[in-house]
Amino acid sequence: MPKAYWITCYREIKHPDKVAAYAKLAVPALAPFGARYIARGTPGATFESGLKERVVVTEWPSLAAAVAGHDSPAYQAALKALGDGAVRDIRIVEGLE
C-alpha cells in the first residue's frame, strides 16, 4: 500500500492567532493516524501560479489513514478553532510506491 501525502497550501493567513490555535490541536489530533510532518513553512521559491504563503506537507501511512485523520472528531475540533483564520486548500495524493 503506498504512502499518502497531504499538502496544505495557505492562500492567506487572516488571523495568525487562530492558525496557532489550530496547529496546537491538529498535531495531536492527527498523530494517532500516523501523520508525519515532512515540510512546513514559507516557500523558498514559487513558480507559475504559486503563492509565497505557508505550505505544509504531511506524510501518511496510506490514503485511508489521511482521510480518517481528516474526518476524525479531534481534527474537526482543530478546524473549528481555525475558523476564518486562514484561506487554504488541502490536497491528498498517494505516493508512487
C-alpha positions as CSV (number, residue, x, y, z in Angstrom):
1,M,0.0,0.0,0.0
2,P,1.5,3.4,-1.0
3,K,2.0,6.2,1.4
4,A,-0.1,9.3,1.0
5,Y,0.9,13.0,1.2
6,W,-1.4,15.7,2.5
7,I,-0.4,19.1,1.0
8,T,-1.8,22.2,2.7
9,C,-1.5,25.4,0.7
10,Y,-2.3,28.6,2.5
11,R,-3.6,31.3,0.3
12,E,-4.0,33.9,3.0
13,I,-3.5,34.0,6.8
14,K,-6.0,36.4,8.2
15,H,-5.6,35.6,11.9
16,P,-2.2,34.2,13.0
17,D,-3.6,33.5,16.5
18,K,-6.3,31.2,15.1
19,V,-3.7,29.4,12.9
20,A,-1.6,28.9,16.1
21,A,-4.7,27.6,18.0
22,Y,-5.4,25.2,15.1
23,A,-1.8,23.9,15.0
24,K,-1.8,23.2,18.7
25,L,-4.9,21.0,18.3
26,A,-4.2,19.5,14.9
27,V,-0.8,17.9,15.6
28,P,-2.0,15.7,18.5
29,A,-5.3,15.0,16.7
30,L,-3.5,13.6,13.6
31,A,-0.7,11.7,15.4
32,P,-2.8,8.6,16.1
33,F,-3.3,8.2,12.3
34,G,0.4,8.2,11.6
35,A,0.8,11.8,10.4
36,R,4.5,12.8,10.0
37,Y,5.2,16.4,9.1
38,I,8.0,16.4,6.5
39,A,7.9,20.1,5.4
40,R,6.3,23.3,6.6
41,G,7.0,27.0,6.2
42,T,7.1,29.7,3.6
43,P,8.3,28.5,0.2
44,G,11.9,29.4,-0.8
45,A,10.7,29.8,-4.4
46,T,7.4,29.8,-6.2
47,F,6.6,29.4,-9.9
48,E,3.7,29.7,-12.2
49,S,0.6,30.5,-10.0
50,G,2.4,29.7,-6.7
51,L,1.8,32.0,-3.8
52,K,4.6,32.8,-1.3
53,E,2.5,31.7,1.6
54,R,2.7,28.9,4.2
55,V,2.8,25.3,2.9
56,V,2.7,22.1,5.0
57,V,3.4,18.6,3.6
58,T,2.4,15.7,5.8
59,E,3.2,12.1,5.1
60,W,0.7,9.3,6.0
61,P,1.0,5.5,6.0
62,S,-1.9,5.4,3.5
63,L,-4.7,7.4,1.8
64,A,-7.2,5.8,4.1
65,A,-5.2,7.0,7.2
66,A,-5.1,10.5,5.9
67,V,-8.8,10.7,5.2
68,A,-9.6,9.1,8.5
69,G,-7.4,11.6,10.3
70,H,-9.1,14.5,8.4
71,D,-12.6,13.2,9.3
72,S,-11.8,12.4,13.0
73,P,-13.6,14.4,15.7
74,A,-10.4,15.7,17.1
75,Y,-9.2,17.1,13.8
76,Q,-12.7,18.6,13.2
77,A,-12.3,20.4,16.5
78,A,-9.0,21.8,15.3
79,L,-10.7,23.0,12.1
80,K,-13.3,24.7,14.2
81,A,-10.6,26.5,16.1
82,L,-9.1,27.7,12.8
83,G,-12.4,29.0,11.7
84,D,-11.9,32.0,9.4
85,G,-8.2,32.3,10.4
86,A,-6.9,31.3,7.0
87,V,-7.8,30.6,3.4
88,R,-6.2,27.4,2.3
89,D,-6.7,24.2,0.4
90,I,-5.8,20.7,1.2
91,R,-4.8,18.0,-1.4
92,I,-4.2,14.4,-0.6
93,V,-2.3,12.3,-3.1
94,E,-1.0,8.8,-3.0
95,G,2.7,8.2,-3.4
96,L,4.1,6.3,-6.3
97,E,5.5,3.5,-4.1
